């Protein structure tokens, strides 16, 4: 305890109060204080963390002051390397060269946080909640030892869903499991996605996660694109409603980030979903978004509800907006993170956005021959998404990104390059301070300077609890889309003998069904299937991870051929995971019933198949009738195939 400095502490606090809002300060209740090694300052009955250990209550340590006053004081104390460090959003390291694991590498984390001054890290841990909380507390204990005691912001890709793709999502590992974003769009109720986000907010904060690198406001206007599953579909108005509910639920309200909220990063500004030929811009071969329908403005619309809710951050697209002209302006042919028109003129200027702009990952990395052509088999992948600025040096890319509007760079920790650029006169230090100020304000809003630690035992009780999973199961049921029901085969009634493929026999028994191993004994077959896809770029990491190519069920595909074999012997019900808009033309004659799903557990699926619940979902995108029509549609225009098999919004009922 620090008693002898009480007079100065009170004086400094009063000066800060006069500089902010005295009424607000007087009404601010004592927040919870958490510390491992940082001393506590007592001012009367009030408690404060002495973050810089100088024995005084400095304005940035005084929780009675406004966020703006505290951030201004803190940034004024930060050195240039510390400010530059705030502009890096690194990756919480695993031991050695591992890309996953059950613990963080404490030594590597200390180097990153203390020596390189990085105060934002993405976590890719997927372990039990209590252990997860302990690992995040260990990182905060390291950060606490920094010169100014700046806490970490820990971020994550989505982790409450079914599909897990490196670089896009994380295994749930105990978190409540909900439909994919497309499933919320199939439900079509913004209150449901807001309820999900509120629950996920509680789960994130319980384990010490403060930032969601989501939602995707991208429009799924190109049916072949591999990241459709993370979107809310192709209709701008529907997507906007879903995005607005998502941001409000995670951040704790409609008017910006609250103390118990999780900051959201809406992405990817803007036009990512208009992927040329369906290729994704993680890879060099997919670096372009194309606008043959001159429909760029339509892709902006879903972001506007996020702006109205004061979303904490925006992530620009990797994509170069190929040959795009807007209002007579020829858009520079560089990726979104380097595009001044996109970030400063449009996002900051036209739309008045004043939050954080966080780049997507690795945009300052090189993309050499092995990145352009793909790595040789057995060699580690080479990743760099510096589209349009490949000829620049790494330092020049940082400079161009900052000048364009970037506040923080994802996936890197090269603090020294920002420092060198300032010393060389290529960047103004005031501009670096501006970004650091925005980032520190977010930390102050979330109360991290008072207590960045969490209760690991409580995390185990909160994350994935029964009430949360019950709500998630209800959303799963509501998201199912009944596409075909010939002869009224659904709902199943009575003790039907069922042949199962991809569905648990125990779950079937729990629903009064009788699993059989022999098709000749079955009354009906229940089959899980996936939307078809191809691996067309096996030498590229994301070409291996993402689904590309044909959407059509066709002879020669093992899954399709098996469905045809089974359906020839017994009435067959197929549920298709619609991570992209499947072409069901060849499947329809063989399946008695087809149910579209966007991530569903066996119990929720069988609830609907047996009539305990009714199908309520509608398609968030159209399902084309052929790949020829997919090839002919325009990548930036929604639901524009000539003869769709199922139109957007389609959904049968019992």
C-alpha positions in Angstrom: 0.0 0.0 0.0 1.2 3.6 -0.7 0.0 5.9 2.1 2.6 8.7 2.1 1.6 10.0 -1.3 -2.0 10.6 -0.5 -1.9 14.4 -0.8 -0.3 14.3 -4.3 -2.6 11.5 -5.4 -5.7 13.5 -4.5 -4.3 16.6 -6.2 -3.5 14.8 -9.4 -6.9 13.1 -9.4 -8.7 16.5 -8.9 -6.8 18.1 -11.8 -7.9 15.2 -14.0 -11.5 15.5 -12.8 -11.6 19.2 -13.7 -10.3 18.3 -17.1 -13.1 15.9 -17.7 -16.6 15.6 -16.2 -16.8 16.1 -12.4 -20.4 14.8 -12.2 -19.5 11.7 -14.1 -16.4 11.1 -12.0 -18.3 11.5 -8.7 -20.8 9.0 -9.8 -18.3 6.4 -11.0 -18.4 3.4 -8.6 -15.3 1.5 -7.4 -14.5 -1.1 -10.1 -13.1 -4.5 -9.2 -9.3 -4.4 -9.0 -7.1 -7.3 -10.0 -3.4 -7.6 -9.7 -0.5 -10.1 -9.5 2.5 -7.9 -8.8 1.4 -4.3 -9.3 1.0 -2.3 -6.1 -2.3 -0.8 -5.0 -2.8 2.9 -4.2 -5.4 3.8 -1.6 -7.1 7.1 -1.8 -9.5 7.2 1.1 -11.7 4.1 0.6 -10.9 4.0 -3.1 -8.3 1.6 -4.7 -6.2 2.1 -7.8 -3.5 0.1 -9.5 -0.1 1.8 -9.6 0.6 0.6 -13.1 4.0 2.3 -13.5 5.0 1.6 -9.9 6.1 5.2 -9.3 4.2 5.7 -6.1 1.9 8.3 -7.5 -1.7 8.1 -8.8 -1.2 9.2 -12.4 -4.2 10.3 -14.5 -4.1 7.2 -16.6 -4.3 5.1 -13.5 -7.4 7.0 -12.2 -10.5 5.1 -13.1 -12.6 8.2 -12.1 -11.4 10.1 -15.2 -12.8 9.9 -18.7 -11.5 7.4 -21.2 -10.2 10.3 -23.3 -8.3 12.0 -20.5 -6.7 8.7 -19.4 -5.7 7.7 -22.9 -4.2 11.2 -23.6 -2.1 11.0 -20.4 -1.0 7.4 -21.1 0.0 8.0 -24.8 1.9 11.1 -23.6 4.0 8.8 -21.4 4.6 6.2 -24.1 7.9 6.1 -26.0 8.0 5.9 -29.7 8.7 2.1 -29.6 5.8 1.7 -27.1 3.4 3.6 -29.4 4.6 1.5 -32.4 4.1 -1.7 -30.4 0.5 -0.7 -29.8 0.1 -0.7 -33.6 1.0 -4.4 -33.8 -1.6 -7.2 -33.4 0.6 -10.3 -32.8 -0.2 -13.9 -32.3 0.0 -15.5 -28.8 2.9 -17.9 -29.4 2.9 -21.7 -28.9 6.2 -23.5 -28.0 8.7 -23.9 -30.8 7.4 -23.7 -34.3 4.0 -25.2 -33.4 0.8 -23.6 -34.8 -1.3 -25.1 -32.1 -1.0 -26.5 -28.6 -2.4 -26.5 -25.0 -0.2 -23.8 -23.5 1.4 -20.5 -24.6 5.2 -20.1 -24.9 5.8 -17.8 -21.9 9.4 -16.9 -23.0 8.4 -16.0 -26.5 5.4 -14.0 -25.2 7.6 -12.0 -22.9 9.8 -11.1 -25.8 6.9 -10.0 -27.8 5.1 -8.1 -25.0 7.9 -6.6 -22.9 10.7 -6.2 -25.5 8.6 -5.4 -28.6 5.8 -3.6 -26.6 3.0 -5.5 -28.4 -0.3 -5.2 -26.4 -2.8 -7.0 -28.7 -2.6 -10.7 -29.5 -4.9 -13.2 -31.2 -5.3 -16.4 -29.4 -5.7 -19.7 -31.2 -5.9 -21.9 -28.1 -8.7 -24.4 -28.1 -8.7 -26.0 -24.7 -11.0 -26.5 -21.7 -12.4 -23.1 -20.5 -10.8 -23.1 -17.0 -7.4 -24.0 -18.5 -7.9 -21.4 -21.2 -8.6 -18.7 -18.6 -5.4 -19.7 -16.7 -3.3 -19.4 -19.9 -4.8 -15.9 -20.6 -4.1 -14.9 -17.0 -0.5 -15.9 -17.5 -0.2 -13.6 -20.5 -1.7 -10.7 -18.5 0.8 -11.4 -15.7 3.6 -10.9 -18.2 2.1 -7.7 -19.5 1.7 -6.4 -16.0 5.5 -6.3 -15.8 5.8 -3.8 -18.6 7.1 -0.3 -17.9 3.6 1.2 -17.9 1.6 -1.9 -17.0 -0.5 -1.8 -20.2 -2.8 -4.8 -20.3 -3.2 -7.1 -23.3 -6.2 -7.1 -25.6 -6.8 -10.8 -26.5 -8.7 -11.4 -29.7 -10.1 -14.5 -31.4 -11.7 -15.7 -34.7 -15.2 -17.1 -34.2 -15.2 -20.2 -32.0 -19.0 -21.0 -31.3 -19.8 -22.7 -34.6 -19.3 -26.1 -36.4 -16.9 -25.5 -39.3 -13.3 -24.8 -38.3 -10.9 -23.4 -40.9 -7.4 -22.1 -39.9 -7.2 -18.4 -40.3 -11.0 -18.0 -40.2 -12.4 -19.9 -37.2 -11.5 -21.9 -34.1 -12.7 -25.1 -32.6 -15.4 -24.5 -30.0 -13.7 -26.7 -27.3 -16.4 -26.2 -24.7 -18.0 -23.0 -25.9 -21.7 -23.1 -26.7 -22.2 -24.3 -30.3 -24.5 -22.4 -32.6 -25.2 -22.4 -36.3 -22.9 -20.7 -38.7 -23.6 -17.1 -39.5 -25.6 -18.3 -42.5 -27.9 -20.2 -40.1 -28.8 -16.9 -38.3 -29.6 -15.4 -41.7 -31.8 -18.5 -42.3 -33.7 -17.7 -39.1 -33.8 -14.1 -40.2 -34.4 -12.6 -36.7 -31.9 -10.0 -35.5 -32.9 -10.7 -31.9 -31.7 -14.3 -32.3 -28.2 -13.2 -33.5 -28.1 -10.6 -30.8 -28.9 -13.2 -28.2 -26.2 -15.4 -29.5 -23.7 -12.6 -29.4 -24.6 -11.7 -25.8 -24.0 -15.3 -24.8 -20.7 -15.5 -26.7 -19.8 -12.1 -25.1 -20.1 -13.7 -21.7 -18.2 -16.8 -22.7 -15.4 -14.7 -24.2 -15.0 -12.4 -21.2 -15.1 -15.4 -18.8 -11.9 -16.8 -20.4 -10.2 -13.5 -20.8 -11.0 -12.7 -24.5 -11.8 -9.1 -25.2 -12.1 -8.8 -29.0 -14.1 -10.7 -31.7 -12.5 -10.6 -35.1 -16.0 -10.7 -36.6 -18.7 -10.3 -37.9 -18.3 -10.7 -41.6 -20.5 -8.0 -43.3 -19.3 -9.4 -46.7 -22.0 -10.3 -49.2 -22.0 -13.8 -50.6 -22.7 -12.6 -54.2 -20.2 -15.0 -55.8 -21.5 -18.5 -55.2 -18.1 -20.3 -55.6 -16.4 -18.2 -52.9 -14.8 -20.2 -50.1 -15.7 -17.9 -47.2 -19.5 -17.8 -47.7 -20.0 -19.9 -44.6 -18.9 -17.0 -42.4 -21.3 -14.5 -44.0 -25.0 -13.8 -43.4 -25.7 -14.4 -47.1 -26.2 -12.3 -50.2 -29.1 -9.9 -49.4 -27.7 -6.5 -48.2 -30.7 -5.6 -46.0 -30.8 -9.0 -44.3 -27.1 -9.1 -43.8 -27.2 -5.5 -42.3 -29.8 -6.5 -39.8 -27.8 -9.5 -38.7 -24.6 -7.5 -38.5 -26.3 -4.8 -36.4 -27.6 -7.4 -33.9 -24.2 -9.1 -33.7 -22.3 -5.9 -32.9 -24.8 -4.8 -30.3 -24.8 -8.2 -28.6 -21.1 -8.5 -28.4 -20.3 -4.9 -27.4 -23.0 -4.8 -24.8 -25.4 -2.3 -26.3 -26.4 -0.3 -29.4 -24.3 2.8 -28.6 -20.7 1.5 -28.5 -18.4 -0.7 -26.5 -19.3 -1.1 -22.8 -17.1 -2.1 -19.9 -18.3 -5.7 -19.9 -18.4 -5.9 -23.7 -16.3 -7.6 -26.3 -15.1 -5.2 -29.0 -16.1 -6.3 -32.5 -14.1 -5.9 -35.7 -16.5 -5.8 -38.6 -15.0 -7.1 -41.9 -13.9 -6.9 -44.6 -14.2 -3.4 -45.9 -15.4 -3.6 -48.6 -16.3 -5.9 -51.6 -14.5 -9.1 -50.5 -17.5 -11.2 -51.4 -17.4 -10.2 -55.0 -14.4 -12.6 -55.4 -13.3 -12.8 -59.0 -14.1 -16.4 -60.3 -14.8 -17.4 -56.7 -11.1 -17.4 -55.7 -10.3 -16.1 -52.2 -7.9 -13.2 -51.7 -5.9 -15.0 -49.0 -4.0 -16.4 -52.0 -2.2 -14.6 -54.8 -4.4 -16.2 -57.5 -7.5 -14.8 -55.8 -6.3 -11.3 -55.1 -9.0 -9.5 -57.1 -12.7 -8.7 -56.4 -14.6 -7.9 -59.5 -17.6 -5.6 -60.2 -19.0 -6.4 -63.6 -22.5 -5.4 -62.4 -21.2 -2.0 -61.1 -22.7 -2.9 -57.7 -20.1 -1.6 -55.3 -22.5 0.5 -53.3 -24.6 -2.5 -52.6 -21.6 -4.1 -50.8 -21.3 -1.1 -48.5 -24.9 -1.3 -47.2 -24.4 -4.1 -44.6 -21.6 -2.2 -42.9 -23.9 0.8 -42.1 -25.7 -0.8 -39.1 -22.3 -1.6 -37.6 -21.3 2.0 -37.9 -24.5 3.2 -36.3 -23.8 0.9 -33.3 -20.3 2.4 -33.0 -18.5 -0.8 -33.8 -15.1 -0.8 -32.2 -13.1 -1.8 -35.3 -13.1 -2.3 -39.0 -10.9 -4.7 -40.9 -10.2 -3.9 -44.6 -10.3 -6.6 -47.3 -7.2 -8.2 -48.7 -8.8 -7.9 -52.2 -7.8 -5.4 -54.9 -11.0 -4.0 -56.3 -10.2 -4.7 -59.9 -10.6 -1.8 -62.3 -13.3 -0.3 -60.1 -14.5 3.3 -60.9 -16.8 5.0 -58.3 -18.2 8.4 -59.0 -15.6 9.0 -61.7 -12.8 8.0 -59.3 -10.4 5.2 -60.5 -9.8 3.1 -57.3 -6.1 2.5 -56.7 -5.1 -1.1 -57.6 -3.9 -2.2 -54.2 -5.3 -4.3 -51.4 -7.8 -2.7 -49.1 -5.3 -2.2 -46.3 -3.2 0.1 -48.5 -6.1 1.9 -50.2 -6.3 5.6 -49.1 -9.6 6.1 -50.9 -11.2 3.1 -49.3 -10.0 3.8 -45.7 -9.6 7.6 -45.4 -11.8 9.1 -48.1 -14.7 6.7 -47.7 -14.6 5.0 -44.3 -13.2 8.0 -42.3 -14.6 10.7 -44.5 -17.9 9.8 -46.1 -19.0 7.5 -43.3 -17.5 9.4 -40.4 -16.0 6.3 -38.8 -13.6 7.1 -35.9 -12.8 3.7 -34.4 -9.8 1.4 -35.0 -8.8 0.2 -38.4 -7.1 -3.2 -38.0 -5.5 -4.7 -41.1 -6.1 -8.3 -42.0 -3.2 -10.6 -41.3 0.2 -10.4 -42.9 -0.4 -7.7 -45.4 3.1 -6.4 -45.0 4.8 -9.7 -45.6 6.5 -10.6 -48.9 4.9 -12.9 -51.4 7.9 -14.4 -53.3 7.7 -17.1 -55.9 6.7 -19.9 -53.5 3.8 -17.7 -52.4 2.7 -16.8 -56.0 3.1 -20.3 -57.4 2.5 -22.3 -54.2 4.9 -24.2 -52.0 6.6 -27.4 -53.0 5.0 -30.5 -51.3 6.5 -31.0 -47.8 7.7 -27.4 -47.5 6.1 -24.9 -45.1 3.7 -22.5 -46.8 4.9 -19.0 -47.6 2.2 -16.4 -46.7 2.1 -12.7 -47.6 -0.9 -10.7 -48.7 0.8 -7.5 -49.9 -1.4 -7.2 -53.0 -0.5 -4.3 -55.3 2.5 -3.3 -53.2 4.7 -6.3 -53.8 7.5 -4.2 -55.1 7.7 -2.1 -51.9 9.9 -3.0 -49.0 8.3 -4.1 -45.7 9.0 -0.7 -44.2 7.4 1.0 -47.1 4.4 -1.2 -46.8 3.9 -0.2 -43.2 4.3 3.5 -44.2 1.7 3.1 -47.0 -0.7 1.3 -44.7 -0.5 3.9 -42.0 -0.9 6.7 -44.5 -3.9 5.0 -46.0 -5.5 4.8 -42.5 -4.4 1.6 -40.8 -4.1 1.9 -37.0 -3.0 -1.7 -36.2 -1.4 -4.4 -38.3 -2.6 -8.0 -37.9 -0.3 -11.0 -37.5 3.0 -9.1 -37.2 5.2 -7.6 -34.4 7.7 -5.6 -36.4 7.7 -2.6 -34.1 11.1 -1.5 -35.3 9.9 -0.8 -38.8 7.4 1.8 -37.6 10.2 3.4 -35.4 12.6 3.5 -38.3 10.0 5.1 -40.6 9.3 7.9 -38.0 13.0 8.5 -37.5 13.5 8.7 -41.3 10.7 11.2 -41.6 8.5 8.9 -43.6 5.8 8.9 -40.9 4.8 11.6 -38.4 5.0 10.5 -34.8 1.8 12.3 -34.1 0.1 10.0 -36.5 1.5 7.0 -34.6 0.3 8.5 -31.4 -3.2 8.9 -32.9 -3.4 5.2 -33.5 -2.0 4.3 -30.1 -4.6 6.6 -28.5 -7.5 4.9 -30.3 -6.2 1.5 -29.2 -5.7 2.6 -25.5 -9.2 4.1 -25.4 -10.7 0.7 -26.2 -8.7 -0.9 -23.4 -9.9 1.7 -20.9 -13.5 1.3 -22.0 -13.3 -2.4 -21.2 -11.8 -1.8 -17.7 -8.7 -3.8 -18.5 -6.4 -1.3 -16.7 -8.3 -2.0 -13.5 -8.5 -5.8 -13.8 -7.3 -7.8 -16.8 -7.5 -11.1 -14.9 -10.4 -13.6 -14.8 -11.7 -16.3 -12.4 -10.7 -19.6 -14.0 -13.2 -21.6 -11.9 -16.0 -19.2 -12.9 -15.0 -19.6 -16.6 -15.6 -23.4 -16.3 -19.1 -22.7 -15.0 -20.1 -20.0 -17.5 -18.7 -21.3 -20.8 -21.0 -23.7 -22.6 -23.4 -24.0 -19.7 -26.7 -25.8 -20.1 -28.8 -22.7 -20.5 -26.4 -21.3 -23.2 -26.4 -24.6 -25.1 -30.2 -24.9 -24.9 -30.4 -21.5 -26.6 -27.9 -22.6 -29.2 -29.8 -25.8 -29.9 -33.0 -23.8 -30.4 -31.3 -21.6 -33.0 -29.9 -24.8 -34.7 -33.5 -26.1 -35.0 -34.9 -22.8 -36.3 -32.2 -22.5 -38.9 -33.0 -25.8 -40.8 -34.5 -25.2 -44.3 -36.8 -27.8 -45.7 -36.2 -27.9 -49.4 -38.0 -31.0 -50.6 -40.5 -33.4 -49.0 -41.9 -35.7 -51.6 -44.8 -37.7 -50.5 -44.8 -36.1 -47.0 -42.1 -38.4 -45.8 -41.3 -35.9 -43.1 -41.9 -35.7 -40.2 -41.0 -39.3 -39.4 -43.7 -40.9 -37.2 -43.5 -44.0 -35.1 -40.6 -46.4 -34.4 -39.2 -46.2 -37.9 -36.2 -48.5 -38.7 -33.5 -46.1 -39.9 -30.2 -46.7 -41.8 -27.8 -43.9 -40.7 -24.9 -42.2 -42.4 -23.2 -39.5 -40.4 -25.8 -39.5 -37.6 -25.4 -40.9 -34.1 -27.3 -44.2 -33.4 -27.8 -43.1 -29.8 -29.4 -39.8 -30.9 -31.7 -41.7 -33.2 -32.8 -44.1 -30.4 -33.4 -41.1 -28.1 -35.9 -39.9 -30.7 -37.8 -43.2 -30.8 -36.1 -44.5 -34.0 -34.6 -47.9 -34.4 -31.1 -47.9 -36.1 -30.4 -50.9 -38.3 -27.1 -51.9 -40.0 -28.7 -53.5 -43.0 -30.4 -51.5 -45.7 -32.8 -54.3 -46.4 -34.2 -53.9 -42.8 -34.7 -50.1 -43.0 -37.9 -48.2 -43.5 -35.9 -45.0 -44.3 -32.3 -43.8 -44.6 -31.0 -40.6 -42.9 -27.8 -39.2 -44.5 -25.6 -36.2 -43.8 -23.9 -34.7 -46.9 -21.7 -31.7 -47.6 -21.9 -29.2 -50.4 -19.5 -30.4 -53.1 -16.1 -28.8 -53.5 -12.8 -29.4 -55.1 -9.1 -28.8 -54.2 -7.9 -26.9 -57.2 -4.8 -25.2 -55.7 -3.2 -27.9 -53.5 0.2 -26.1 -53.4 -1.4 -23.1 -51.6 -2.2 -23.3 -47.9 -5.6 -21.7 -48.3 -6.2 -23.6 -51.5 -6.0 -26.7 -49.3 -8.1 -25.3 -46.5 -10.9 -23.6 -48.3 -13.6 -25.1 -50.5 -13.3 -24.1 -54.1 -14.7 -25.1 -57.5 -17.8 -27.0 -58.4 -20.9 -26.8 -56.2 -22.8 -29.5 -58.1 -23.6 -33.1 -56.9 -22.5 -35.4 -59.8 -21.7 -39.0 -60.6 -18.2 -40.0 -59.6 -18.3 -38.2 -56.3 -18.1 -40.9 -53.5 -20.7 -39.2 -51.4 -23.2 -38.7 -54.2 -22.7 -42.2 -55.5 -23.3 -43.6 -52.0 -26.6 -41.6 -51.7 -27.7 -42.9 -55.1 -26.9 -46.5 -54.0 -28.9 -46.1 -50.8 -31.8 -44.3 -52.3 -32.3 -47.1 -54.9 -33.2 -49.4 -52.0 -34.9 -47.3 -49.4 -36.6 -43.9 -49.1 -33.8 -41.5 -48.3 -33.7 -38.2 -46.4 -30.6 -36.1 -47.0 -29.4 -33.1 -45.0 -26.8 -31.0 -46.8 -24.4 -28.7 -45.0 -24.7 -25.5 -47.1 -21.4 -23.8 -46.5 -21.8 -22.6 -50.1 -24.9 -22.7 -52.4 -25.1 -26.3 -53.4 -26.4 -27.3 -56.8 -28.9 -30.0 -55.9 -30.2 -30.7 -59.5 -28.7 -34.3 -59.6 -29.6 -35.0 -56.0 -33.3 -34.2 -56.1 -34.5 -37.2 -58.0 -32.9 -39.6 -55.6 -33.7 -38.0 -52.2 -37.3 -38.2 -50.9 -36.6 -35.2 -48.7 -33.8 -32.6 -48.6 -33.0 -30.4 -45.6 -30.5 -27.6 -45.8 -28.4 -27.0 -42.6 -25.8 -24.5 -41.6 -24.3 -26.4 -38.8 -26.6 -28.6 -36.6 -26.1 -31.3 -34.0 -27.7 -34.7 -34.3 -30.3 -34.0 -31.5 -31.5 -30.7 -33.0 -31.6 -32.2 -36.5 -33.6 -35.2 -35.3 -36.0 -32.9 -33.4 -37.0 -31.5 -36.7 -37.0 -34.7 -38.7 -39.3 -36.4 -36.2 -41.6 -33.4 -35.8 -40.7 -32.4 -32.2 -39.9 -29.1 -33.8 -40.9 -27.7 -37.2 -38.5 -26.4 -39.9 -38.6 -22.6 -39.9 -35.5 -21.5 -41.9 -35.4 -19.9 -45.3 -32.5 -19.8 -47.7 -30.1 -16.8 -47.2 -28.9 -17.2 -50.8 -30.3 -18.8 -53.9 -29.3 -22.3 -54.9 -28.3 -22.4 -58.6 -29.4 -25.1 -61.0 -26.1 -25.6 -62.9 -22.4 -24.6 -62.8 -22.9 -23.1 -66.3 -25.3 -20.6 -64.8 -22.9 -19.9 -61.9 -20.1 -19.1 -64.4 -22.5 -16.7 -66.2 -23.6 -14.8 -63.1 -22.0 -11.5 -62.0 -19.7 -11.7 -59.0 -21.0 -8.5 -57.4 -24.7 -9.0 -57.9 -26.9 -11.0 -55.6 -29.1 -14.0 -56.6 -28.7 -13.4 -60.3 -28.4 -16.9 -61.9 -30.8 -17.2 -64.7 -32.8 -20.2 -63.5 -32.2 -20.9 -59.8 -33.3 -24.3 -58.5 -34.4 -22.6 -55.2 -34.7 -18.9 -54.8 -33.4 -16.9 -51.9 -36.0 -17.0 -49.1 -37.3 -20.4 -50.0 -38.3 -22.8 -47.3 -41.1 -25.4 -46.9 -43.1 -26.1 -43.8 -44.8 -29.2 -42.4 
